[in-house]
Amino acid sequence: QVQLVESGGGLVQAGGSLRLSCAASGSIFSISIMGWYRQAPGKQRELVTTITNGGSTNYADSVKGRFTLSRDNAKNTWYLQMNSLKPEDTAVYYCYCNAASRLLAKFYNYWGQGTQVTVSS
C-alpha cells in the first residue's frame, strides 16, 4: 500500500511563511491527485489545494494567491508553500493523495498523519 509522511509545521507570526512537505512511499503504481487539506478547531476538514496528474490545480478561495502547491513526481513528493499567513490559517494540515499501489491495483485515498500549523497575531 501507500504511506504518507508529512513535515514542516510549526509556530509562525502573522505575515510569515512556512513550507510543508509530503513524501509518499510504498509500491506505488500511480498517483492521480496530490494535495492538502486542513482542519481548524471546531470545523470540518476542508480542501486547501490539489493538483491532478495532468497538472490541473485547484485552490480554496481563502488561500488563493498566498499558498502554492508544487511537486516532484520523480520522488513522489509534494509541497505546500504558505506565505502571508493569517491567524485563521491555524489548523492541522493533512497531505493527501489518490493513488494505486502495485499490489492492490486500485485507486484509494491516502492521508498523512497531520502537522500542526499555528499562526499567532
Residue pairs with C-beta under 8 A, 6 or more apart in sequence:
1 26
1 27
1 101
1 103
1 104
1 108
1 110
2 24
2 25
2 26
2 28
2 97
2 99
2 101
2 108
2 110
3 24
3 25
3 26
3 110
4 22
4 23
4 24
4 95
4 96
4 97
4 110
4 111
4 112
4 113
5 22
5 23
5 25
5 112
5 113
6 20
6 21
6 22
6 23
6 93
6 94
6 95
6 112
6 113
6 114
6 115
7 20
7 21
7 115
8 18
8 19
8 20
8 21
8 80
8 115
9 18
9 20
9 93
9 115
9 116
9 117
10 18
10 116
10 117
10 118
11 118
11 120
12 18
12 85
12 117
12 118
12 119
12 120
13 119
13 120
14 85
14 86
14 87
14 119
14 120
14 121
15 84
15 85
16 85
16 119
17 81
17 82
17 83
17 84
17 85
18 82
18 85
18 117
19 79
19 80
19 81
19 82
20 36
20 79
20 80
20 82
20 93
20 95
20 115
20 117
21 77
21 78
21 79
22 34
22 36
22 77
22 78
22 79
22 80
22 95
22 97
22 112
23 75
23 76
23 77
24 31
24 76
24 77
24 97
24 99
24 110
25 76
26 101
27 101
27 102
27 103
28 76
28 99
28 100
28 101
28 102
29 99
29 100
29 101
29 102
29 105
30 53
30 99
30 100
30 107
31 53
31 73
31 76
31 97
31 98
31 99
32 52
32 53
32 97
32 98
32 99
32 100
32 107
33 50
33 51
33 52
33 53
33 96
33 97
33 98
34 50
34 51
34 69
34 71
34 78
34 95
34 96
34 97
35 47
35 48
35 49
35 50
35 51
35 58
35 69
35 78
35 95
35 96
35 97
36 48
36 49
36 50
36 69
36 80
36 93
36 94
36 95
36 96
37 45
37 46
37 47
37 48
37 93
37 94
37 96
38 45
38 46
38 48
38 89
38 91
38 92
38 93
38 94
38 117
39 45
39 46
39 91
39 92
39 94
39 114
40 88
40 90
40 91
41 90
41 91
43 91
45 94
46 60
47 58
47 60
48 59
48 60
48 63
48 67
48 80
48 93
49 57
49 58
49 59
49 60
49 63
49 67
49 69
49 80
50 57
50 58
50 69
50 96
51 57
51 58
51 69
51 71
51 78
57 69
59 67
59 69
62 88
63 82
63 89
66 82
66 83
66 84
66 85
67 80
67 81
67 82
67 83
68 80
68 81
68 83
69 78
69 79
69 80
69 81
70 78
70 79
70 81
71 77
71 78
71 79
72 78
78 95
80 93
80 95
82 89
82 117
85 117
85 119
86 119
87 119
87 120
87 121
88 119
89 117
89 119
90 117
90 118
90 119
91 117
92 114
92 115
92 116
92 117
93 114
93 115
93 116
93 117
94 111
94 112
94 113
94 114
95 111
95 112
96 109
96 110
96 111
96 112
97 109
97 110
98 107
98 108
98 109
98 110
99 107
99 108
99 110
100 106
100 107
100 108
